[in-house]
Amino acid sequence: MINHIRPIDDTPACGCSAVLEEGRFACRKCLARERWTRRQAARRRTADRRRGQVRRARTAPPRRG
């Protein structure tokens, strides 16, 4: 039986210990996680700016009644 698996030292590994494709610095899962964290940070920044603000300006004075 011939072993076609490369030795561990030859294959680059991601931080999560997944084997990487040639030319990659992180696996697909880790790249997706990084993208998700960047998007979440951007959402939090925009939510913090909007907090406590009314999105639409009031066009008419309040009704008394």
Biopython code that builds the backbone (N, CA, C, O; Angstrom):
import numpy as np
from Bio.PDB.StructureBuilder import StructureBuilder

atoms = [
    (1, "MET", "N", (0.839, -1.175, 0.000)),
    (1, "MET", "CA", (0.000, 0.000, 0.000)),
    (1, "MET", "C", (0.888, 1.243, 0.000)),
    (1, "MET", "O", (1.800, 1.357, 0.819)),
    (2, "ILE", "N", (0.626, 2.157, -0.903)),
    (2, "ILE", "CA", (1.425, 3.373, -1.021)),
    (2, "ILE", "C", (0.720, 4.494, -0.274)),
    (2, "ILE", "O", (-0.486, 4.686, -0.421)),
    (3, "ASN", "N", (1.462, 5.217, 0.513)),
    (3, "ASN", "CA", (0.907, 6.324, 1.290)),
    (3, "ASN", "C", (1.102, 7.621, 0.497)),
    (3, "ASN", "O", (2.232, 8.074, 0.317)),
    (4, "HIS", "N", (-0.006, 8.221, 0.022)),
    (4, "HIS", "CA", (0.068, 9.437, -0.777)),
    (4, "HIS", "C", (-0.112, 10.703, 0.045)),
    (4, "HIS", "O", (-0.174, 11.796, -0.517)),
    (5, "ILE", "N", (-0.196, 10.579, 1.330)),
    (5, "ILE", "CA", (-0.364, 11.736, 2.201)),
    (5, "ILE", "C", (1.003, 12.375, 2.417)),
    (5, "ILE", "O", (1.981, 11.702, 2.740)),
    (6, "ARG", "N", (1.043, 13.705, 2.227)),
    (6, "ARG", "CA", (2.309, 14.402, 2.422)),
    (6, "ARG", "C", (2.660, 14.443, 3.912)),
    (6, "ARG", "O", (1.767, 14.457, 4.759)),
    (7, "PRO", "N", (3.930, 14.463, 4.225)),
    (7, "PRO", "CA", (4.320, 14.586, 5.636)),
    (7, "PRO", "C", (3.794, 15.896, 6.227)),
    (7, "PRO", "O", (3.595, 16.877, 5.511)),
    (8, "ILE", "N", (3.579, 15.895, 7.517)),
    (8, "ILE", "CA", (3.001, 17.057, 8.191)),
    (8, "ILE", "C", (3.857, 18.297, 8.005)),
    (8, "ILE", "O", (3.318, 19.397, 7.883)),
    (9, "ASP", "N", (5.162, 18.151, 7.982)),
    (9, "ASP", "CA", (6.055, 19.299, 7.876)),
    (9, "ASP", "C", (5.935, 20.020, 6.539)),
    (9, "ASP", "O", (6.204, 21.219, 6.473)),
    (10, "ASP", "N", (5.544, 19.333, 5.476)),
    (10, "ASP", "CA", (5.486, 19.925, 4.142)),
    (10, "ASP", "C", (4.229, 20.757, 3.903)),
    (10, "ASP", "O", (4.247, 21.681, 3.090)),
    (11, "THR", "N", (3.154, 20.445, 4.592)),
    (11, "THR", "CA", (1.900, 21.138, 4.319)),
    (11, "THR", "C", (1.714, 22.313, 5.271)),
    (11, "THR", "O", (1.821, 22.140, 6.485)),
    (12, "PRO", "N", (1.441, 23.495, 4.749)),
    (12, "PRO", "CA", (1.166, 24.630, 5.642)),
    (12, "PRO", "C", (-0.186, 24.428, 6.313)),
    (12, "PRO", "O", (-1.085, 23.798, 5.755)),
    (13, "ALA", "N", (-0.313, 24.968, 7.507)),
    (13, "ALA", "CA", (-1.562, 24.796, 8.243)),
    (13, "ALA", "C", (-2.106, 26.147, 8.669)),
    (13, "ALA", "O", (-1.360, 27.100, 8.897)),
    (14, "CYS", "N", (-3.405, 26.202, 8.768)),
    (14, "CYS", "CA", (-4.103, 27.392, 9.237)),
    (14, "CYS", "C", (-4.022, 27.424, 10.767)),
    (14, "CYS", "O", (-3.549, 26.468, 11.382)),
    (15, "GLY", "N", (-4.479, 28.514, 11.376)),
    (15, "GLY", "CA", (-4.501, 28.609, 12.822)),
    (15, "GLY", "C", (-5.379, 27.561, 13.466)),
    (15, "GLY", "O", (-5.146, 27.166, 14.608)),
    (16, "CYS", "N", (-6.400, 27.104, 12.734)),
    (16, "CYS", "CA", (-7.295, 26.073, 13.271)),
    (16, "CYS", "C", (-6.796, 24.672, 12.932)),
    (16, "CYS", "O", (-7.508, 23.690, 13.141)),
    (17, "SER", "N", (-5.587, 24.581, 12.414)),
    (17, "SER", "CA", (-4.896, 23.343, 12.047)),
    (17, "SER", "C", (-5.464, 22.674, 10.797)),
    (17, "SER", "O", (-5.204, 21.494, 10.558)),
    (18, "ALA", "N", (-6.223, 23.401, 10.009)),
    (18, "ALA", "CA", (-6.701, 22.859, 8.737)),
    (18, "ALA", "C", (-5.580, 22.972, 7.705)),
    (18, "ALA", "O", (-4.772, 23.899, 7.758)),
    (19, "VAL", "N", (-5.536, 22.043, 6.783)),
    (19, "VAL", "CA", (-4.537, 22.072, 5.722)),
    (19, "VAL", "C", (-4.951, 23.129, 4.703)),
    (19, "VAL", "O", (-6.119, 23.209, 4.323)),
    (20, "LEU", "N", (-4.000, 23.928, 4.268)),
    (20, "LEU", "CA", (-4.300, 25.025, 3.349)),
    (20, "LEU", "C", (-4.038, 24.633, 1.911)),
    (20, "LEU", "O", (-3.196, 23.783, 1.622)),
    (21, "GLU", "N", (-4.776, 25.267, 1.016)),
    (21, "GLU", "CA", (-4.499, 25.118, -0.401)),
    (21, "GLU", "C", (-3.284, 25.978, -0.734)),
    (21, "GLU", "O", (-2.913, 26.865, 0.034)),
    (22, "GLU", "N", (-2.684, 25.715, -1.856)),
    (22, "GLU", "CA", (-1.483, 26.444, -2.236)),
    (22, "GLU", "C", (-1.792, 27.934, -2.440)),
    (22, "GLU", "O", (-2.749, 28.285, -3.130)),
    (23, "GLY", "N", (-0.995, 28.782, -1.849)),
    (23, "GLY", "CA", (-1.172, 30.220, -1.989)),
    (23, "GLY", "C", (-2.110, 30.842, -0.968)),
    (23, "GLY", "O", (-2.299, 32.058, -0.987)),
    (24, "ARG", "N", (-2.700, 30.063, -0.086)),
    (24, "ARG", "CA", (-3.636, 30.566, 0.924)),
    (24, "ARG", "C", (-2.919, 30.783, 2.244)),
    (24, "ARG", "O", (-1.956, 30.083, 2.557)),
    (25, "PHE", "N", (-3.389, 31.755, 3.019)),
    (25, "PHE", "CA", (-2.813, 31.979, 4.344)),
    (25, "PHE", "C", (-3.791, 31.590, 5.450)),
    (25, "PHE", "O", (-3.401, 31.496, 6.614)),
    (26, "ALA", "N", (-5.062, 31.363, 5.096)),
    (26, "ALA", "CA", (-6.061, 30.908, 6.056)),
    (26, "ALA", "C", (-7.067, 30.030, 5.316)),
    (26, "ALA", "O", (-7.274, 30.182, 4.112)),
    (27, "CYS", "N", (-7.681, 29.118, 6.046)),
    (27, "CYS", "CA", (-8.659, 28.219, 5.426)),
    (27, "CYS", "C", (-9.971, 28.965, 5.167)),
    (27, "CYS", "O", (-10.159, 30.091, 5.629)),
    (28, "ARG", "N", (-10.855, 28.331, 4.437)),
    (28, "ARG", "CA", (-12.141, 28.944, 4.072)),
    (28, "ARG", "C", (-12.973, 29.307, 5.295)),
    (28, "ARG", "O", (-13.611, 30.359, 5.335)),
    (29, "LYS", "N", (-12.959, 28.428, 6.286)),
    (29, "LYS", "CA", (-13.736, 28.650, 7.504)),
    (29, "LYS", "C", (-13.208, 29.870, 8.263)),
    (29, "LYS", "O", (-13.992, 30.698, 8.727)),
    (30, "CYS", "N", (-11.895, 29.982, 8.389)),
    (30, "CYS", "CA", (-11.316, 31.112, 9.121)),
    (30, "CYS", "C", (-11.505, 32.421, 8.370)),
    (30, "CYS", "O", (-11.730, 33.458, 8.994)),
    (31, "LEU", "N", (-11.418, 32.395, 7.051)),
    (31, "LEU", "CA", (-11.669, 33.600, 6.257)),
    (31, "LEU", "C", (-13.113, 34.059, 6.442)),
    (31, "LEU", "O", (-13.374, 35.255, 6.570)),
    (32, "ALA", "N", (-14.045, 33.117, 6.455)),
    (32, "ALA", "CA", (-15.458, 33.458, 6.650)),
    (32, "ALA", "C", (-15.678, 34.034, 8.049)),
    (32, "ALA", "O", (-16.450, 34.978, 8.214)),
    (33, "ARG", "N", (-15.010, 33.474, 9.052)),
    (33, "ARG", "CA", (-15.137, 33.987, 10.419)),
    (33, "ARG", "C", (-14.596, 35.412, 10.518)),
    (33, "ARG", "O", (-15.208, 36.258, 11.169)),
    (34, "GLU", "N", (-13.460, 35.688, 9.883)),
    (34, "GLU", "CA", (-12.891, 37.042, 9.889)),
    (34, "GLU", "C", (-13.832, 38.026, 9.210)),
    (34, "GLU", "O", (-14.025, 39.141, 9.694)),
    (35, "ARG", "N", (-14.421, 37.610, 8.081)),
    (35, "ARG", "CA", (-15.377, 38.462, 7.367)),
    (35, "ARG", "C", (-16.582, 38.767, 8.247)),
    (35, "ARG", "O", (-17.046, 39.906, 8.299)),
    (36, "TRP", "N", (-17.085, 37.751, 8.938)),
    (36, "TRP", "CA", (-18.238, 37.918, 9.813)),
    (36, "TRP", "C", (-17.924, 38.894, 10.947)),
    (36, "TRP", "O", (-18.744, 39.758, 11.258)),
    (37, "THR", "N", (-16.749, 38.767, 11.567)),
    (37, "THR", "CA", (-16.406, 39.677, 12.665)),
    (37, "THR", "C", (-16.263, 41.107, 12.180)),
    (37, "THR", "O", (-16.651, 42.035, 12.889)),
    (38, "ARG", "N", (-15.715, 41.310, 10.985)),
    (38, "ARG", "CA", (-15.625, 42.672, 10.427)),
    (38, "ARG", "C", (-17.005, 43.246, 10.181)),
    (38, "ARG", "O", (-17.247, 44.417, 10.476)),
    (39, "ARG", "N", (-17.915, 42.445, 9.648)),
    (39, "ARG", "CA", (-19.279, 42.919, 9.390)),
    (39, "ARG", "C", (-20.015, 43.237, 10.684)),
    (39, "ARG", "O", (-20.737, 44.231, 10.762)),
    (40, "GLN", "N", (-19.835, 42.396, 11.700)),
    (40, "GLN", "CA", (-20.483, 42.653, 12.982)),
    (40, "GLN", "C", (-19.972, 43.943, 13.605)),
    (40, "GLN", "O", (-20.754, 44.709, 14.168)),
    (41, "ALA", "N", (-18.685, 44.189, 13.512)),
    (41, "ALA", "CA", (-18.110, 45.426, 14.053)),
    (41, "ALA", "C", (-18.682, 46.641, 13.317)),
    (41, "ALA", "O", (-18.980, 47.660, 13.941)),
    (42, "ALA", "N", (-18.833, 46.537, 12.004)),
    (42, "ALA", "CA", (-19.399, 47.644, 11.222)),
    (42, "ALA", "C", (-20.861, 47.873, 11.603)),
    (42, "ALA", "O", (-21.299, 49.018, 11.714)),
    (43, "ARG", "N", (-21.612, 46.801, 11.802)),
    (43, "ARG", "CA", (-23.013, 46.946, 12.206)),
    (43, "ARG", "C", (-23.124, 47.610, 13.562)),
    (43, "ARG", "O", (-23.996, 48.450, 13.778)),
    (44, "ARG", "N", (-22.243, 47.236, 14.478)),
    (44, "ARG", "CA", (-22.274, 47.854, 15.815)),
    (44, "ARG", "C", (-21.942, 49.334, 15.745)),
    (44, "ARG", "O", (-22.544, 50.142, 16.452)),
    (45, "ARG", "N", (-20.986, 49.694, 14.897)),
    (45, "ARG", "CA", (-20.628, 51.113, 14.761)),
    (45, "ARG", "C", (-21.806, 51.921, 14.244)),
    (45, "ARG", "O", (-22.090, 52.998, 14.767)),
    (46, "THR", "N", (-22.500, 51.418, 13.223)),
    (46, "THR", "CA", (-23.637, 52.162, 12.675)),
    (46, "THR", "C", (-24.794, 52.176, 13.657)),
    (46, "THR", "O", (-25.521, 53.167, 13.734)),
    (47, "ALA", "N", (-24.982, 51.098, 14.409)),
    (47, "ALA", "CA", (-26.066, 51.056, 15.391)),
    (47, "ALA", "C", (-25.785, 52.032, 16.528)),
    (47, "ALA", "O", (-26.707, 52.661, 17.047)),
    (48, "ASP", "N", (-24.524, 52.163, 16.919)),
    (48, "ASP", "CA", (-24.173, 53.095, 17.993)),
    (48, "ASP", "C", (-24.437, 54.538, 17.574)),
    (48, "ASP", "O", (-24.854, 55.359, 18.392)),
    (49, "ARG", "N", (-24.200, 54.840, 16.326)),
    (49, "ARG", "CA", (-24.443, 56.201, 15.842)),
    (49, "ARG", "C", (-25.926, 56.528, 15.811)),
    (49, "ARG", "O", (-26.318, 57.668, 16.061)),
    (50, "ARG", "N", (-26.759, 55.527, 15.502)),
    (50, "ARG", "CA", (-28.202, 55.763, 15.371)),
    (50, "ARG", "C", (-28.945, 55.692, 16.697)),
    (50, "ARG", "O", (-30.083, 56.151, 16.794)),
    (51, "ARG", "N", (-28.326, 55.133, 17.700)),
    (51, "ARG", "CA", (-29.027, 54.914, 18.966)),
    (51, "ARG", "C", (-29.505, 56.240, 19.552)),
    (51, "ARG", "O", (-28.726, 57.185, 19.684)),
    (52, "GLY", "N", (-30.772, 56.304, 19.896)),
    (52, "GLY", "CA", (-31.326, 57.506, 20.495)),
    (52, "GLY", "C", (-31.727, 58.563, 19.492)),
    (52, "GLY", "O", (-32.166, 59.643, 19.888)),
    (53, "GLN", "N", (-31.591, 58.292, 18.219)),
    (53, "GLN", "CA", (-31.962, 59.268, 17.208)),
    (53, "GLN", "C", (-33.240, 58.810, 16.527)),
    (53, "GLN", "O", (-33.492, 57.614, 16.385)),
    (54, "VAL", "N", (-34.028, 59.765, 16.117)),
    (54, "VAL", "CA", (-35.214, 59.471, 15.336)),
    (54, "VAL", "C", (-34.784, 59.439, 13.884)),
    (54, "VAL", "O", (-34.081, 60.339, 13.426)),
    (55, "ARG", "N", (-35.189, 58.431, 13.164)),
    (55, "ARG", "CA", (-34.736, 58.301, 11.777)),
    (55, "ARG", "C", (-35.413, 59.299, 10.854)),
    (55, "ARG", "O", (-34.805, 59.760, 9.887)),
    (56, "ARG", "N", (-36.661, 59.637, 11.139)),
    (56, "ARG", "CA", (-37.371, 60.589, 10.285)),
    (56, "ARG", "C", (-37.604, 61.871, 11.064)),
    (56, "ARG", "O", (-37.935, 61.850, 12.249)),
    (57, "ALA", "N", (-37.427, 62.969, 10.381)),
    (57, "ALA", "CA", (-37.691, 64.241, 11.030)),
    (57, "ALA", "C", (-39.194, 64.436, 11.147)),
    (57, "ALA", "O", (-39.956, 64.013, 10.278)),
    (58, "ARG", "N", (-39.603, 65.070, 12.211)),
    (58, "ARG", "CA", (-41.019, 65.317, 12.406)),
    (58, "ARG", "C", (-41.424, 66.478, 11.496)),
    (58, "ARG", "O", (-40.808, 67.543, 11.538)),
    (59, "THR", "N", (-42.446, 66.278, 10.682)),
    (59, "THR", "CA", (-42.850, 67.305, 9.720)),
    (59, "THR", "C", (-43.958, 68.196, 10.252)),
    (59, "THR", "O", (-44.095, 69.333, 9.798)),
    (60, "ALA", "N", (-44.735, 67.728, 11.178)),
    (60, "ALA", "CA", (-45.840, 68.511, 11.714)),
    (60, "ALA", "C", (-45.676, 68.615, 13.225)),
    (60, "ALA", "O", (-45.106, 67.722, 13.850)),
    (61, "PRO", "N", (-46.166, 69.686, 13.807)),
    (61, "PRO", "CA", (-46.093, 69.792, 15.277)),
    (61, "PRO", "C", (-46.961, 68.723, 15.922)),
    (61, "PRO", "O", (-47.910, 68.255, 15.294)),
    (62, "PRO", "N", (-46.671, 68.324, 17.144)),
    (62, "PRO", "CA", (-47.458, 67.283, 17.800)),
    (62, "PRO", "C", (-48.888, 67.730, 18.034)),
    (62, "PRO", "O", (-49.138, 68.902, 18.317)),
    (63, "ARG", "N", (-49.839, 66.792, 17.915)),
    (63, "ARG", "CA", (-51.255, 67.112, 18.087)),
    (63, "ARG", "C", (-51.603, 67.228, 19.563)),
    (63, "ARG", "O", (-51.105, 66.472, 20.398)),
    (64, "ARG", "N", (-52.441, 68.160, 19.857)),
    (64, "ARG", "CA", (-52.917, 68.303, 21.240)),
    (64, "ARG", "C", (-54.370, 67.929, 21.259)),
    (64, "ARG", "O", (-55.157, 68.306, 20.390)),
    (65, "GLY", "N", (-54.687, 67.200, 22.244)),
    (65, "GLY", "CA", (-55.926, 66.819, 22.207)),
    (65, "GLY", "C", (-57.134, 66.538, 22.717)),
    (65, "GLY", "O", (-58.039, 66.144, 21.982)),
]
sb = StructureBuilder()
sb.init_structure("model")
sb.init_model(0)
sb.init_chain("A")
sb.init_seg("    ")
for serial, (resi, resn, name, xyz) in enumerate(atoms, 1):
    if name == "N":
        sb.init_residue(resn, " ", resi, " ")
    sb.init_atom(name, np.array(xyz, "f"), 0.0, 1.0, " ", f" {name:<3s}", serial, name[0])
structure = sb.get_structure()
